[in-house]
């Protein structure tokens, strides 16, 4: 049997909240993309840019607050 007191910790609830925020961003991107495509505008990269900027702000501020170094350098992801 699962003990609910061990599952309902602060870190679990924060992770759940951030996951829901991410889900909201993905849903809003899909909705706005479909509405713009219905009007004849096709710009998926610029539509997703706002989501990536918000994710960088949220998760970047969490990293700065915790004062932990990144495990991988950022330039490894640049093409």
C-alpha positions in Angstrom: 0.0 0.0 0.0 1.2 3.5 -0.9 1.7 6.0 1.9 0.2 9.3 0.8 2.2 11.3 3.3 5.5 10.4 1.5 4.0 11.4 -1.9 2.7 14.8 -0.8 6.0 16.5 -0.1 6.9 20.0 -1.1 9.1 18.9 -4.0 6.4 16.6 -5.4 3.8 19.4 -5.3 6.2 21.9 -6.9 7.0 19.4 -9.6 3.4 18.7 -10.2 2.6 22.5 -10.4 5.4 23.1 -12.9 4.3 20.1 -14.9 0.8 21.6 -15.1 2.2 25.0 -16.1 4.1 23.3 -18.9 1.0 21.5 -20.0 -0.9 24.8 -20.1 1.9 26.3 -22.3 1.8 23.3 -24.7 -2.0 23.5 -24.9 -2.0 27.2 -25.5 0.5 26.8 -28.3 -1.6 24.1 -30.0 -4.7 26.3 -29.7 -3.1 29.4 -31.0 -1.4 27.5 -33.8 -4.8 26.0 -34.9 -6.5 29.4 -34.8 -3.7 31.1 -36.8 -3.7 28.2 -39.3 -7.4 28.6 -39.7 -6.8 32.2 -40.6 -4.1 31.3 -43.1 -1.0 32.2 -41.0 1.7 29.6 -40.7 4.5 30.5 -38.3 5.1 27.6 -35.9 8.6 28.7 -34.9 7.6 32.1 -33.8 4.5 30.8 -32.0 6.6 28.4 -29.9 9.3 31.0 -29.1 7.2 32.5 -26.3 6.8 29.1 -24.7 10.6 28.5 -24.7 11.3 31.9 -23.4 8.8 31.4 -20.5 10.3 28.0 -19.8 13.8 29.5 -19.7 12.7 32.2 -17.3 10.9 29.8 -15.0 13.4 27.0 -14.9 16.4 29.4 -15.1 15.2 31.3 -12.1 14.7 28.1 -10.2 18.3 27.1 -11.0 19.6 30.6 -10.0 17.6 30.4 -6.8 19.0 27.0 -5.9 22.5 28.1 -6.9 23.3 24.8 -8.6 25.5 24.6 -11.7 24.1 23.1 -14.9 25.3 19.5 -15.5 25.8 20.2 -19.2 27.1 23.4 -20.8 24.5 25.3 -22.8 26.6 25.5 -26.0 26.4 21.7 -26.4 22.8 22.2 -27.6 23.7 24.8 -30.2 23.8 23.4 -33.8 
